[in-house]
Structures are given as structure tokens and as C-alpha cells.
Amino acid sequence: MKVVQLTPYAMDRPGGVQSHVRDLSAWLRRQGHEVKIIAPPGAPTYAEDGLMPVGSARPISVHGTQFEISHANRSERRAAVSALRDWGADVVHLHTPWTPLLPWQIWRALKLPTIATFHATLPDGDGFDPLAWALRRVGHHFNRHISHLIVPSQAPYDQWAAAAAAPLPTILPPAIDLSQWRTAKDAAIAADTPDQFRVVYMGRLEARKGVAVLLKAWSQLQAALPDAELIIAGSGEEEATLREYARAAALTNVTFQPPPSNAQARNLMASADVFAAPALHGESFGLVLIEAMAAQAVPVAANNAGFATVMTGKGAELLFPPGDTHALADTIMKLAQNPAHLTACRSWATQHAARFDVTSVGPAYEALLQDACSGAS
């Protein structure tokens, strides 16, 4: 097959969708398929196998999270579609198609068999949300015009079911190549770094991600764990506020770092004992939790619908109520003060992560793409 991956997000920006697109594309190539990735342009120096940058994008913030609005003008669309047709494109994998606008533009012009992954969970609320209403309408439109609709977990599936979607989507977790995360841990062990208990947060610094909850929990921990350290790696609209809170609260052993590169992210995660994921809401899955587990960092995560999908079995013991600073502090404390408990949780995490590796998940995506090519629905 010749597969076109359409994403609204620049591939050089860290994110779960980008990781999924990148790793699934590489796996499909190893199975003998050809893949092109259509995305807004990132940094001029960024390169990716099969990447065709198209159009432009600008960031906006909605429902407490930031994403890009992308767009291609008429000449850019024509050039991209012509190139893909000349290449012989067979099938499209459309990602977050309700995120305006580039993927929808290219998809509509290509008129090829399509599968689509809706990565996000829509915000829940009691009142009328015009954005959520519009996105649901868009979702139903795509459901009528594509071969297969995919969601990453039970949380968005339940929203589609409540909205009476027909047919209902397939639940299929993102495909992620965990080999380099495992290798990063092997390198960290070989380096024989100092034995200091380390907690890491890595991601966007925005209110929805709950980093303020983590800092407040750390203020309860630092007296009991004077040698432990917390590293916060990322950027965002909350960064100045978070830094000021850490300063005003006289938090010790807290370091802020800029967003890491892919290699730096793996090395940082592999150096951690605990990966803290305090997101308050809006998570459709927990891909970053899987990456942490592969690097043998124990994830301590807020019990939102997306993270709970990943933290099953023994992992449920590592969930805490969103926003509950005391529960977060207690969970970290138990891991820090009980090496046997930390080792047991690390062993569970390493084994659990393997279920989500691209080698386990990739064949299901390949089958859906082949099914779309054959004209089945």
C-alpha cells in the first residue's frame, strides 16, 4: 500500500499524535508499505522520512489546551494533491480531522479510501458548549464518509456512544515504538548515575495539565524527602506562574527545563524514578505514561478517563483523584520510602508497556488500512 498520513500538527513539535504518526509510519515501511506524511511546516531544518510540509499553522488555545489551526491555500493544495496522485497514493489515515483545517482540505481533494483516528476526548460539561457541538457534527460527517473511525480508549468511545454515532468507532491505542525508550534506560543504568530519588514531569505547562497540583504536593514532600528532586520539563502559558509559585513557596530541589528533544526526553525519562502526570481532565489516552513505563519510570497519574485506560491492574494503585495534592504526595512518598514497592511497580510497568508497542498494535492498523483499500466497510 501507499499510505498518506494527514495530521494538523507540525511534526517537529512534541506530542502524542506526532509520535503515533511517526512510529506507525516507520513500522508500516518495515512491513513493505510506502508512507507519506502531510503536515504543516515546522522548523526549516527539521527532516522526517516521507514528510511533505504543506500550508501554514498558527497556535490557539481552547478549553485550556493549545493546538494549531492549519491551512493550505489553493495553489498549495493543488500541488500537494497532484504530487500524491503522481506518487500513486492508495489510502489515507486522517488524524484528529476535526482540528481545522489542513487535513480536511487535503482529504476532501484526494477522494481516497480513508480511516480516521479521533485522538481527543471532548470536554464534558452540563451546559451547551458550541465548540463541542460543532466538533460532534464534524465527527458524524466523517463517520458517514470514511471506512473506519478509530478512538484511542474507552473515554472517547463513550462520548461517541452517547452521541448515538453509527457505526460506533473501533478502540485502538496509538502505535508507539518503545525500543528507544527501553534502550535509554539501559544506557542510564550503564552510566551508574547517583542514587537520588527523582520525579519528572514532562509536557505542556498549561492549567489543564495540573502542574500546579504537582508543585503543591512537592511542598508537602520536601521536608520528608530532602534529597529528592523534581524536574519540570516543558513550556506554556502557565510557566511564569509556576516558577513564581515555586520561588514564593521556597520549594527545594525543583528545576525547570525547556521542552526536550526526542532524544533528551528519552534520557530524562530513563533517569526518573517516578513520572508525574497530574492532568486534571481532557486526556483521551496516556501515551506518555506508556513511554515512561518503557523507560522504567513508575507513572503516578491523575485518575482522569484517559489515564485510567492505561493504568489498569496494579497500575490502578498509582492513580490519584485529579487535583488532590495530598493523595499525589502520599503516592509519591510510598514509592520513595519503600524500595521494594518501587521495584514491584517498576516491574509491572515494564511488562505492561509491551502491550502497547507498535509491534503489538501496528498489525491492527495495517488491517484497517487494507480493509479500506479493498472497499470493505
N, C-alpha and C positions, 0 to 999 in steps of 0.2 A: 504493500500500500504506500501511497504518497499522502502523508498526513499534514494538514495545516492546523497548527495550534494558534488560536486567536485569543490574545489577552489584552486587557485595557491598561496593564501596568508595565512600566519600563522594567526591563529585565535586570538592570543593574541595581535596582532598589531592593533591599532585603524584604522578604515577605513569603508567606506560606504558598500563595498562588504561584509566585515565581519559582520557588523550589519544586513544586509539583510539576510545573510545565517543563522545567529544565531536566529533572531527573526522569520523568516519564519519557520525554523525547529521547534522551540518551539510551534508555532501556529499549525503546522501540527500534532505534537504529541497530542495536546489538541483535535484535531479532530479524534483521534484514530489511526493515522498512526505511523509507526516507521521510524526513520531517523538516518542515519549515515553521519558524516561529514568527508571527506577526505581532509587533508590539510598538508602543510609542518609543521614540528615541530616548536613550539615556545619555550618559557621558560620552563624548565623541570618541574616547579611547576604549570604550567597552566593546568587547567582542564575545560572541556566543555562536556555537555551531548552528548553522541554519537560520540565524536571526536576520529578519528583514525589518529594520525600523521604518515605520510609516507614520506620517502625520505629526501631531504635537500633543502635549498634555500640560495641564496646569493643576496644582493641588487645590482641593477644597476640603472643608471639614463639615461632616453631617453626623448627627447622633453621637457626637463625642469621639469620632474617629476620622482619620484623614485618608483620602484616596484621591486619585487623579480623574479629571474629566479629559478624555482624549478625543481627538477629531482629526479627520483627514479631508482635505479639500478635494474637489472633483478631479483635478489632474493627478493628485497623489493616489486617489482610489483607483483611477483607471490604470495607472502604471503598475500598482501592486497586483490588481486582479489580472491584468494581462500577463505579468511575469508568472503568476501562479498557474494560469491556464497553460502557458507555454511549457511550464515545468511538468504539467500533467497531473495536477492535484486531484486526488480521488475522494477525500473525505475531510471534514472539518471537526475539530474539537474546540468548542466555544467555551470560554471561561468567564464566569460572572457576567453573563450577557446583559444584565440589567444595569451594569455600570456604564454610563454613557462614554463614548459613542462609537469609538473606532471598531471594536469587534463586530457590532451590529452592522455597520456600514459595509465592511468587507464581506461578512457572511451573506448579507442580502444580495450583493452584487455577484458573488461566486455561484450561488444556487447549486450547492453540492450537498450530498448526504451529510448529516450532522448529528453529533452527540454534543450535549452541553452539560457542564458542571456548574451548579449554583453553589458557590463556596460559602456564602454568608447566611447567617441566621438573622431574620428581620427583627427589629426591636419590638418587644411586647409592651402593650400599654392598654389602659382602659378606654382612653379617648380615641377619637378619629385622628389618624396620622396620614396626611395626604401623601407623604413620600412612600410609606409602606403600602398604601393603597395603590399608588402608581406602579410600584415595583411588582406587586402581585399581578396586576393587569399585564405587565410586560412578561412576567413568568408564564402566565397562561397562554399568551400569544406564542411564545417559543414552544410550549408543550404541544401546541397544535401543528407545529411546522418542523419538528425535528424527530429523529428516530428514537433517541433515548435521552432522558433527563436524569441527571445524577446529583445527589446531595451527599455530603461527607459524613453525616451522622444522623442519629435519631431526632435531634433537636430541630433542624430544618425540615426533616421529613414530617414531623408532627404539624408544623405550620402549613405545609402543603396539604396535608390531610384535612386540617381544619378549614382550609380554604376550598375544599371539595375539588382538588385538582384531579383530572382524569386524562391519562393514566397517572398513577402515583409514581414518584421518582424511584430510582434504584439507589440504595445506600451503598456507597463505595468510598472508603477512605482515600485520601490523597496518596499518591505514589511517591515515596522518598527513598533515595539511595543512602543507606545508613553506613556504607562501608567506610567512608572517610571519617565519620563521627567515631566509629569504633577504633579506627587507626589513630585518631587524635588521642584517645585515652591510652592506647598502648605507648605512644610517644611520651605522654605525661608521666606514666609510670616509670618508663626508662630514664627520664630526666631526674627522677628522685628528688622532686621539689620538697620544700619544707612542709612538715606536717602541721598545717594551720587550717582550722575549720573555715571553709569558705562558702558563702552564699552568693549566688549570682542572679541578677535579673537582667534579661536582655530583650529589648523590644522598644516600641514607641513610648515616649513619655507624654501620655495624654490621660485625662481623667478616667476614662473608661478602663484603662489598664490597671488601675488600683495601686500604683507605685507609692502613693501617699500612705496607703494601708501598710505596706511593707516597711516604710520608714518609721511609722508609729509603733509597729511591732518591734522593730530593732531598738527603739528607745526602751522597751521593756526587757530586752535581751542583753544589752551591752554590759550591764553590771555583772550578770551571771556568766557571761562569755567574753571576758575582757580581751582575749587573744583572737577571737573570731573576727572575720572581715566580711563586709558586704560590698559587692561591686555592682554598680548600676550602669549598664552599657546601652546607650540609645540617645535619642534626641526627640524633641517635640515641644508643643506649646506649654507643657507643664514644667519644663526643665528649670526655669528660673525659680518658680515657686518651690519646687522640690529641693533645690540647692539651698534656698533661704531657710526652709524648714530644718534641714539637716544642720545648718550653721546655728540657727537660733536654739535648737534643742541640744546643741553640743554633742551631736552623735559622733562616736569614735569609730575609727576603722571603716569609714564609709568613703568609697571612691566613685566618682562619676567618670565615665569614659564615653567617647564618641561612638556612634554606631560602628561596629566592627565589620571588616570584610568577611567574606565567607570563610576563608582560612582562619582568620582571627577569631571568628565566632566559634568554630570547632575547638580551637585551642583553649579559649576561655571556658567553654562548657566542660571540657575534659578536665580542667583544673578545679572544678567546683565539687563540693560535697553535696550541696543542695541547689537546685534550680527553683527559684520562687516565681510563681505565676499567679499573681493576685487579681487578675482581671475581674471586674465587677459583673460584666454582662457582655453580650454581643459576640461570644465565641461560638463558632459553629463546629469546631473541632479543636484538637490540641496537637497540631503538628510539631510545634516547638517542644512539647513535652516528650514526644517520641524521639526527637533529636537528642534531648537531654538524657533520656534513658539509654540510648545507644552509646553515648559518651560516658555512661556510668555515673551521671549526676542524678540524685534522687529528686524527683519533682514533688514540690509541695504546692498544691494548686487550689484555687478557689472553686467551690462546688457549683460552678455555672453549668448550663446544659451541655455545652460543647466539651469542656474539660472532663466532665463526668463520663462522657462517652469513651474516653481513653483510659481513665483511671478506674478500671474495673478490678474485681478480685481484691488482692491485697492492696492495690492502689487506692481503694476507697478509704483506707485508713489515713491516707495522706491528703485528703480533701478537707477543706475548712469552709465554713459559711462565708460567702462573699462579704467583704467589709469588716469581718470580725478580727480585729487586731490581736485580741487575747488568744483566740484559737490558733491563729497563724503563729504567734510567738511560742505557744505551747508545743505545736507540732515540730517546729524547728528545734526547740530545746530538747525534746525527746531524742531526736536524731543526733544532736551534738553531744549529749551526755551519755548515750548508750551506744557504744561502738558495735555491739552485736546486732542491735536493731537497725543501725545504719547499714551494716553489711547485708543483712537479710533483705532490706528494702532495695539495696543496690542489685542484689542477685535477681530479685523479682523483676526489677525494671529492665535489666539487660535481656532477660528471656522474653519479656512481654513486648519489647520494642520490635523483635524479629517478626512478629505477626504483621507489621505494617510496612516492612521493607518492600521496595519496588519489585523484588524477585517474587514476593508473595502476592502483591496486589496488581502488578503490571499485566499478567495474563487476562484478568477480567476486563481491563480497559481495552486491551487488544481485541478481545472477543466482541465487545460492543462496537468498536470501530469496524471490524469485519462484518458484523451484522448489518450495520448501517450501509456499508458498501454494497452488500448483497440485495438491499432493498427491503429487508425484513424490518418489522417494527414491533 
